[in-house]
């Protein structure tokens, strides 16, 4: 049997902060925790593991997530993510496939907010 995708894992020097940000940003909740804050798993409402956060040095650019929203929600969603602690790197702009904004989480990991259509 071939390997299968399990979840995206992010390193963070402050796993509790990273977990709080991603849980709020994506509507996830904590389902696993080991050794205080050494390892935290966030899952969706169906219990599917989505993001793992492990204590360690974060190196910007090593992980890249794409989030999606409706075209009419881009500006409000950027504002919500920034209020949660994200950093806006490049404001929303129009591309041939739709809209995109480039952001970074509180540890500097870049991610995009995309609206297709």
C-alpha positions in Angstrom: 0.0 0.0 0.0 1.4 3.4 -0.9 1.9 6.1 1.7 -1.0 8.4 2.3 -1.4 12.0 3.3 -1.9 12.4 7.1 -1.7 16.1 8.0 0.4 19.2 7.6 2.9 19.7 10.5 4.2 23.1 11.5 7.1 23.9 13.8 6.6 26.7 16.3 8.6 28.0 19.2 5.2 28.7 20.8 2.9 25.8 20.0 0.0 27.0 22.1 0.0 30.3 20.2 0.3 28.6 16.8 -2.5 26.2 17.7 -4.8 29.0 18.9 -4.2 30.9 15.7 -4.8 28.0 13.3 -7.8 26.7 15.3 -9.5 30.2 15.1 -8.4 30.8 11.5 -9.8 27.5 10.2 -12.5 26.6 12.7 -10.6 23.6 14.0 -10.3 22.2 17.5 -7.6 20.5 19.5 -7.9 16.7 19.5 -4.4 15.5 20.6 -1.7 16.9 22.9 1.5 15.4 24.2 4.1 16.5 26.7 2.5 19.9 27.5 2.9 21.7 24.2 5.4 19.5 22.4 2.8 18.1 20.0 -0.7 19.4 19.3 -3.1 18.2 16.6 -6.0 20.2 15.3 -9.0 18.5 13.7 -12.2 19.5 11.9 -15.7 18.9 13.3 -15.7 15.4 11.7 -12.6 14.5 13.7 -10.3 14.5 10.6 -6.8 15.5 11.6 -5.8 18.6 9.6 -2.8 20.3 11.3 -0.1 19.1 13.6 2.0 21.6 15.6 5.3 20.6 17.1 7.6 22.5 19.4 10.6 23.6 17.4 12.2 26.4 15.4 10.0 27.8 12.7 11.7 28.5 9.4 9.7 30.8 7.2 9.1 29.4 3.7 9.2 25.7 4.6 5.5 25.3 4.6 2.9 26.9 2.5 -0.8 26.5 3.0 -3.6 27.8 0.7 -6.9 28.8 2.3 -10.0 29.5 0.2 -13.0 31.7 0.7 -15.8 33.1 -1.5 -14.8 36.1 -3.7 -17.1 38.4 -1.8 -15.4 37.5 1.5 -11.7 38.1 0.7 -11.3 41.5 2.4 -13.3 40.6 5.5 -11.4 37.3 5.8 -8.0 39.1 5.5 -9.1 41.5 8.3 -10.2 38.5 10.4 -6.9 36.7 9.9 -4.9 39.8 10.7 -6.9 40.4 13.9 -6.0 36.8 14.9 -2.3 37.5 14.5 -1.5 37.0 10.9 0.7 39.4 9.0 -0.4 40.7 5.6 2.5 40.3 3.2 0.8 41.3 -0.1 -2.7 42.8 -0.1 -5.5 41.1 -2.1 -5.1 41.3 -5.8 -6.8 39.9 -8.9 -5.2 37.1 -10.9 -6.5 35.1 -13.9 -7.9 32.4 -11.6 -9.5 34.8 -9.0 -8.3 36.8 -6.0 -5.3 36.1 -3.7 -3.7 37.7 -0.7 -0.4 36.6 0.8 -0.1 36.4 4.6 2.1 34.8 7.3 1.0 33.2 10.5 2.4 34.5 13.9 5.6 32.4 13.4 6.2 33.8 9.9 5.0 30.7 8.0 3.5 32.1 4.7 0.1 31.2 3.5 -2.3 32.4 0.8 -6.0 33.3 0.9 -7.5 32.4 -2.4 -10.9 33.1 -3.9 -11.5 31.2 -7.1 -13.9 32.3 -9.8 
